Amino acid sequence: MSHAKVAQLLRAQGYSLLSNRKTREGKQHPDRNAQFEHIARRVTAQQRRGQPALSVDTKKKEVLGNLKNPGKTYRRKGQPVEVDVHDFPDKKLGKAIPYGVYDLQRSHLAWPNSTYQIDG
């Protein structure tokens, strides 16, 4: 039996190709609130001393390069975008870390559009 026939029979039974949908939440860590209370106390202490309190938002590190992704694009038949076979990190390209730094006292984006320097 061909894959096309199997697909036809599955469709007749009400099946279709679907992507995963993020809907399930796990349990929250019992110390989660304590973590944010600690951060709030530290921010308040910094602000009282006239020091900047910055919120740094980092995301998962992303491997850079010509890698496969789950999306699709329309292309001419037989001309797919060629990508690397493996998604191992390229030592020359490294990884990207999406970020943003926000100055809580001044309510504005502090970096990369300002003179703040962040060591790290």
JOCOR-V89007 format. One record per residue. N is the residue number from 1. SS is DSSP state (H for helix, E for strand, L for the rest). PSI is psi in radians with two decimals (none if undefined). Layout:
n=N ss=SS psi=PSI
n=N ss=SS psi=PSI
This chain:
n=1 ss=L psi=2.36
n=2 ss=L psi=2.82
n=3 ss=H psi=-0.56
n=4 ss=H psi=-0.70
n=5 ss=H psi=-0.71
n=6 ss=H psi=-0.78
n=7 ss=H psi=-0.75
n=8 ss=H psi=-0.78
n=9 ss=H psi=-0.70
n=10 ss=H psi=-0.75
n=11 ss=H psi=-0.67
n=12 ss=H psi=-0.44
n=13 ss=L psi=0.11
n=14 ss=L psi=0.21
n=15 ss=L psi=2.67
n=16 ss=L psi=2.83
n=17 ss=L psi=2.22
n=18 ss=L psi=2.59
n=19 ss=L psi=2.80
n=20 ss=L psi=2.66
n=21 ss=L psi=2.20
n=22 ss=L psi=1.85
n=23 ss=L psi=-0.33
n=24 ss=L psi=2.28
n=25 ss=L psi=2.44
n=26 ss=L psi=3.12
n=27 ss=L psi=2.51
n=28 ss=L psi=2.57
n=29 ss=L psi=2.40
n=30 ss=L psi=-0.42
n=31 ss=L psi=0.15
n=32 ss=H psi=-0.81
n=33 ss=H psi=-0.68
n=34 ss=H psi=-0.65
n=35 ss=H psi=-0.82
n=36 ss=H psi=-0.57
n=37 ss=H psi=-0.71
n=38 ss=H psi=-0.81
n=39 ss=H psi=-0.76
n=40 ss=H psi=-0.71
n=41 ss=H psi=-0.72
n=42 ss=H psi=-0.72
n=43 ss=H psi=-0.84
n=44 ss=H psi=-0.75
n=45 ss=H psi=-0.74
n=46 ss=H psi=-0.78
n=47 ss=H psi=-0.68
n=48 ss=H psi=-0.58
n=49 ss=L psi=0.03
n=50 ss=L psi=0.28
n=51 ss=L psi=2.61
n=52 ss=L psi=2.52
n=53 ss=L psi=1.99
n=54 ss=E psi=2.44
n=55 ss=E psi=2.07
n=56 ss=E psi=2.12
n=57 ss=E psi=1.98
n=58 ss=E psi=2.64
n=59 ss=L psi=3.12
n=60 ss=L psi=2.44
n=61 ss=L psi=2.39
n=62 ss=E psi=2.27
n=63 ss=E psi=2.36
n=64 ss=L psi=2.65
n=65 ss=L psi=-3.03
n=66 ss=L psi=1.40
n=67 ss=L psi=2.72
n=68 ss=L psi=2.49
n=69 ss=L psi=2.83
n=70 ss=L psi=-0.15
n=71 ss=L psi=3.03
n=72 ss=L psi=2.60
n=73 ss=L psi=2.64
n=74 ss=L psi=2.23
n=75 ss=L psi=2.84
n=76 ss=L psi=2.49
n=77 ss=L psi=2.38
n=78 ss=L psi=0.11
n=79 ss=L psi=1.03
n=80 ss=L psi=2.80
n=81 ss=L psi=2.22
n=82 ss=L psi=2.27
n=83 ss=L psi=2.92
n=84 ss=L psi=2.56
n=85 ss=L psi=-0.72
n=86 ss=L psi=2.66
n=87 ss=L psi=0.66
n=88 ss=L psi=2.56
n=89 ss=L psi=2.37
n=90 ss=L psi=2.12
n=91 ss=L psi=-0.51
n=92 ss=L psi=-0.70
n=93 ss=L psi=-0.59
n=94 ss=L psi=-2.61
n=95 ss=E psi=2.67
n=96 ss=E psi=2.51
n=97 ss=L psi=1.75
n=98 ss=L psi=2.46
n=99 ss=E psi=2.95
n=100 ss=E psi=2.50
n=101 ss=E psi=2.22
n=102 ss=E psi=2.23
n=103 ss=E psi=1.94
n=104 ss=L psi=-0.63
n=105 ss=L psi=-0.71
n=106 ss=L psi=-0.10
n=107 ss=L psi=0.94
n=108 ss=E psi=2.81
n=109 ss=E psi=2.13
n=110 ss=E psi=-0.47
n=111 ss=E psi=2.37
n=112 ss=L psi=0.13
n=113 ss=L psi=0.63
n=114 ss=L psi=-2.95
n=115 ss=L psi=0.10
n=116 ss=L psi=2.43
n=117 ss=L psi=2.36
n=118 ss=L psi=2.10
n=119 ss=L psi=2.58
n=120 ss=L psi=none
